[in-house]
């Protein structure tokens, strides 16, 4: 998105990219919410001897980051109003 802002002079392209990124982040947070309710996450799931370790705390942190990114992208995702 930074590249599209710096190269193109058309504001509508960057707004389109921002909206697509917002929708992808919302979908990924819904996927994180879907896996949050597994009973296996009480102890955690680890792959490669704990290199990739998933617990309920990491899923909550993931959803928080997705919410924060969506809010930040939402600040630039719409046309500015001319007063």
WOBELDA-V598220 format. One record per residue. N is the residue number from 0. PHI is phi in whole degrees, 0 to 359 (999 if undefined). D_CENTER is the distance of its C-alpha to the mean C-alpha in Angstrom with 2 decimals. Layout:
n,phi,d_center
N,PHI,D_CENTER
N,PHI,D_CENTER
This chain:
n,phi,d_center
0,999,14.24
1,296,16.51
2,293,19.04
3,291,19.16
4,290,19.73
5,281,22.47
6,270,24.20
7,273,24.32
8,263,26.09
9,274,24.75
10,286,22.18
11,291,21.35
12,295,19.85
13,292,17.31
14,293,16.46
15,296,16.09
16,297,13.71
17,293,11.55
18,294,11.74
19,295,10.96
20,296,7.75
21,296,6.90
22,293,8.31
23,293,6.65
24,291,3.08
25,295,5.90
26,296,7.84
27,292,6.17
28,289,6.36
29,292,9.75
30,295,10.70
31,294,10.24
32,292,12.28
33,293,14.72
34,276,15.55
35,291,15.89
36,269,19.30
37,287,21.03
38,286,24.19
39,290,24.00
40,288,21.25
41,297,23.99
42,266,25.31
43,104,22.32
44,242,21.97
45,236,22.74
46,244,23.07
47,54,25.37
48,58,27.12
49,92,24.13
50,294,22.16
51,251,19.16
52,244,19.59
53,243,17.49
54,233,18.59
55,292,17.64
56,293,16.91
57,291,14.34
58,291,12.58
59,295,12.78
60,296,11.48
61,297,8.40
62,295,7.92
63,296,8.97
64,296,6.63
65,295,3.57
66,295,6.61
67,296,7.77
68,296,5.48
69,295,6.14
70,294,9.61
71,294,10.19
72,291,9.49
73,294,11.53
74,290,14.35
75,244,15.01
76,271,14.24
77,231,17.71
78,294,21.24
79,286,23.07
80,275,26.10
81,265,29.48
82,263,31.75
